[in-house]
Each structure stands twice: as structure tokens, then as C-alpha cells.
């Protein structure tokens, strides 16, 4: 999915986190929290009430599964400011100065393309084909109302980045522009940032990629422990 990683530009001064626009998936957060609760409940029940090898198998399963649930549901986020785009995916954190961003592409997934040839998926901004179809139908109704002399724009309201470091999206006022799916509006916001700051001096630098060993190490340890227990059982 990506090309070889580049070293992080350590010489660049950090950007205050309060300046970031933060994008996360509310459904991903809710689903991850619920799944984590169920796994912990079942795992601890087997750990403390199981007999024989069951507690050890439950422990190994928890060490393997819990980091993966966190990685794929609670961890993904996209941080954007005037200097760079930072993408926190399940197993990596990618920092791209706007000057290194070649474009943002939306298809069946949302992706950022680097000038170095890298392609990185935006896990925190999932594509909803259903939401796109609803937006297209809403746009058709708006066009039909306008043709009949009604009030264009239809229903207002939408989602916008929180910008407060809390994650997710916040409600915003009526939208008189073309009907768009919420994640497509987020991609439009990121493209606006790229257009505004792509050539600015502070937004130049190299792409930096850091692997999330804090997620990978415990998951690998749990997988090894579970394999040993199953092999020796």
C-alpha cells in the first residue's frame, strides 16, 4: 500500500496540538469501545473462573486481541494544521508536510498521495457508499425543488472537524452548497488546506513514518504465547 518509509524530520519544530484539526470516526470509536468491553468481559471471566489451561489461553488471547481492537478502532485519527498532515493509522504514524502532499484521493477508500510516490490510507476517514448515495439523492431533490421554483439547499446541517482535540466531528450550521457525504466534506476541507498551504515555506520538509511498536509488540507477544500454548496442548 505504501512505498519505502523515510526518516522522520526531527529538525522541524513541533506544531502545537491545539492548532490541529482532528478527524476521527465516531462509529469506529463507539464500535471499538463496545467490542473492547465484550472482549474484556469474556476474557477476564475465563481468566479468573476458568480451570486448567483456560486462564493461560484467555491471557494470551487478551494480549493478542486487545491491542488489535485498539489499533483498528480507537487509534486511527487524522491531524491537520497549516504546516502538515499527520495520519495515525493502526500500525503507523505518517507525517506529511503539505509541500510533500501530491494529492488526496477518494474512491472506495480515502488516501493521501505523497510526491515521493507513497500512498497512505486514511483509516480515520472511512468511505460510506451509502452516505454518498443519500447525498446524491438529496442533491437531485434540491435540483428538482430549484427547477420548480422552491428553495434550493434542502435540509441544513452537517459535520465539521472538532478542532478542540476531542476527536470526532461537531455539528455545524445549514449548508447551502452541493449535497456531499460527510467524509467527502472532510476530504474537501483537507484539499482546501493543501491548496492554501502547499507552497508555504513552513509546510516544506520530508515525509516521516513511525511504526507503532507500542501496538505491534504486545500483539506479537500474545500471538507467540498463544501459539506455544496451542502447540504444547
C-alpha positions in Angstrom: 0.0 0.0 0.0 3.0 2.3 0.5 6.5 2.8 -0.7 9.6 2.6 1.5 9.5 4.8 4.5 11.6 7.9 5.0 13.2 9.0 8.3 11.2 11.5 10.4 12.3 15.1 10.0 13.4 15.6 13.6 14.9 19.0 12.9 11.4 20.5 12.3 9.9 22.3 15.3 6.8 20.7 16.7 3.4 22.3 16.0 1.2 22.9 19.0 -1.5 20.2 19.2 -4.2 22.8 19.9 -3.8 24.1 16.3 -4.7 20.8 14.8 -8.0 19.9 13.2 -8.7 16.4 14.4 -10.8 13.9 12.4 -11.9 10.6 13.8 -14.7 8.1 13.0 -17.5 8.3 15.7 -18.8 5.0 14.6 -15.4 3.4 14.8 -14.9 4.8 18.3 -18.3 3.6 19.5 -17.9 0.1 17.9 -14.4 -0.3 19.3 -15.4 0.6 22.8 -18.3 -1.8 22.7 -16.1 -4.6 21.2 -13.4 -3.9 23.8 -15.9 -4.1 26.6 -17.2 -7.5 25.4 -13.7 -9.0 24.9 -12.5 -7.8 28.3 -15.6 -9.2 30.0 -15.3 -12.6 28.4 -11.5 -12.7 28.8 -11.5 -11.8 32.5 -14.3 -14.2 33.2 -12.3 -17.0 31.6 -9.1 -15.8 33.3 -10.5 -15.8 36.9 -13.1 -18.6 36.6 -11.5 -20.9 34.1 -9.8 -24.2 35.0 -6.6 -25.9 33.7 -5.1 -24.2 30.7 -8.1 -21.9 30.1 -6.8 -19.0 32.2 -3.5 -19.1 30.2 -5.3 -19.3 26.9 -7.5 -16.4 27.9 -4.5 -14.3 29.0 -2.7 -15.0 25.7 -5.9 -14.1 23.7 -6.3 -10.8 25.6 -2.7 -9.8 25.0 -3.2 -10.5 21.3 -6.7 -9.2 20.7 -6.9 -6.1 22.8 -4.1 -4.2 21.1 -5.5 -5.1 17.7 -9.0 -3.8 18.6 -7.5 -0.6 19.9 -5.3 -0.3 16.8 -8.2 -0.7 14.3 -11.0 1.2 16.1 -9.8 3.7 18.8 -6.4 4.6 17.5 -7.0 5.9 13.9 -7.1 9.7 13.6 -6.1 12.4 11.2 -4.5 15.6 12.4 -4.2 18.6 10.1 -2.8 22.1 10.6 -1.3 24.8 8.4 2.1 23.0 8.2 1.4 19.3 7.9 -1.0 16.4 7.7 -0.4 13.7 10.3 -2.1 10.3 9.8 -2.3 7.9 12.7 -3.2 4.5 11.2 -3.4 1.2 13.1 0.3 0.4 12.9 2.0 3.6 11.7 2.0 7.4 12.1 2.7 9.2 8.9 3.7 12.9 9.0 3.5 14.7 5.6 4.3 18.4 5.3 1.8 20.0 2.8 4.6 20.6 0.4 5.1 16.8 0.1 1.5 16.0 -0.5 0.8 15.4 -4.2 -3.0 15.0 -3.7 -5.9 13.5 -1.8 -7.9 10.8 -3.5 -11.4 9.5 -2.7 -12.6 6.2 -4.1 -13.6 3.1 -2.2 -11.1 4.4 0.4 -9.7 7.9 1.2 -6.0 8.2 0.6 -3.2 10.8 0.6 -0.6 10.6 -2.1 3.0 11.8 -1.4 5.2 13.3 -4.0 7.8 10.6 -3.2 5.4 8.0 -4.5 3.9 6.9 -1.2 0.2 6.1 -0.8 -1.3 6.1 2.6 -4.9 5.2 3.5 -6.8 7.5 5.9 -8.3 4.9 8.3 -10.0 7.6 10.4 -12.0 8.9 7.4 -13.8 5.8 6.1 -15.8 6.0 2.9 -19.5 5.3 3.1 -21.1 4.4 -0.2 -24.5 4.6 1.4 -23.9 8.1 2.6 -22.8 9.1 -0.9 -26.0 7.7 -2.4 -28.1 9.6 0.1 -26.2 12.8 -0.7 -26.7 12.2 -4.4 -30.5 11.7 -3.9 -30.6 14.8 -1.7 -28.8 16.8 -4.5 -31.3 15.5 -7.0 -34.2 16.6 -4.8 -32.6 20.0 -4.3 -32.2 20.4 -8.1 -35.8 19.4 -8.6 -37.0 21.9 -6.0 -35.0 24.6 -7.6 -36.4 23.8 -11.0 -39.9 24.1 -9.6 -39.1 27.4 -8.0 -38.6 26.1 -4.5 -35.9 27.0 -2.0 -32.6 25.3 -3.0 -30.3 23.8 -0.4 -32.9 21.5 1.2 -32.0 20.4 4.7 -29.2 22.1 6.5 -26.7 20.8 9.0 -23.6 18.7 8.6 -20.4 17.6 10.3 -17.2 19.6 10.7 -13.9 18.8 12.4 -13.9 19.5 16.1 -10.6 21.3 16.2 -10.7 21.0 20.0 -8.5 18.0 20.4 -11.5 15.9 21.4 -11.8 13.9 18.2 -14.8 13.2 16.0 -17.0 15.8 14.4 -19.2 18.6 15.6 -22.5 19.9 14.2 -22.3 23.0 12.1 -25.0 25.2 10.5 -27.0 24.8 7.4 -25.0 24.0 4.2 -26.2 25.8 1.1 -23.6 24.1 -1.1 -23.9 20.9 -3.1 -25.0 17.8 -1.1 -22.0 15.8 -0.1 -21.3 12.8 2.2 -19.8 13.9 5.5 -16.4 12.1 4.8 -16.3 13.7 1.4 -16.7 17.1 3.0 -13.8 16.3 5.3 -11.7 15.4 2.2 -12.7 18.8 0.7 -11.5 20.5 3.9 -8.1 18.8 3.6 -7.9 19.7 -0.1 -8.5 23.3 0.9 -5.7 23.2 3.4 -3.4 21.7 0.7 -4.3 24.4 -1.8 -3.8 27.2 0.8 -0.5 25.9 2.3 1.1 23.5 -0.2 3.6 26.1 -1.3 4.2 27.9 2.0 7.7 27.8 3.4 6.8 26.3 6.9 4.9 23.5 5.1 8.0 22.1 3.4 10.0 19.1 4.5 10.2 15.3 4.3 7.7 12.6 4.9 8.2 10.9 8.2 6.9 7.4 9.1 7.0 5.9 12.6 5.9 2.3 13.3 3.6 1.8 16.3 5.7 -0.7 18.2 3.5 0.0 21.3 0.7 -1.8 19.4 2.8 -4.3 17.4 4.9 -5.6 20.3 2.2 -6.8 22.7 0.1 -8.2 19.8 3.1 -10.2 18.7 3.9 -11.4 22.2 0.3 -12.6 22.6 0.4 -14.4 19.3 3.6 -16.2 20.2 2.3 -17.1 23.7 -1.0 -18.4 22.2 0.9 -20.4 19.5 3.1 -22.0 22.2 0.1 -22.9 24.4 -1.7 -24.4 21.4 1.3 -26.3 20.3 2.1 -27.8 23.7 -1.6 -28.6 24.4 
